[in-house]
Amino acid sequence: MSSHELSSKLRGCTPPVIPRIQEERVCIDFRTITMDEFPELLNSFIDIEGSL
């Protein structure tokens, strides 16, 4: 999966995850995520992996 495809899938999650792409890598600024939001972030990646 390309970085742009992953970024698009993350933006389509509920709640949306808004990454940036730097040198073809998907980057998430963890300073903007609270500890309470980490399980939702993890579930977003699990959902994306399950859709492959």
N, C-alpha and C positions, 0 to 999 in steps of 0.2 A: 504494500500500500504506500502510495506516495505521501509526502508530508502535506500536500495540499488536500488530498483525500481525507487524511486523518483529521486535519484541521476542520474541514467541512463537517465531518461526522461529529466531532466534539461540539461544534457550534449548534448542531441539531439536537443535542441531548437536552433532557429536562432535569435540572436547570442547565442552560447552555454553559459550556466551558469555552472561554475565549482565549485561545493561545496565539502566539506569534510564530512566524516561521523565520528562522535565521540559519543561513547556510544549509538549506534543505532539511533542517531539523525542527520538529515541533517543540516549542518552548512554552512552559507554563510558569508564570511568576507565582511561586508558592507564598510570597509575602502577602498576596491578595486573598489567600484562602485561609479561613479559620479552621481550627481543629475540628469543629462540629461539621464542617463541609467535606472533610477528607473522605468519609464513607461514601458520600454522593459522588465524589470525583472518581473513587475507585470503581464504583458501580458503573459509571459512564464508560470506563475502559473495559470492564467485563462485558458490558452490553455490546460494545463495538467488536470485541474479540469474538463474541458469540454469533455476530452477524456475518463473519467471514466464511 
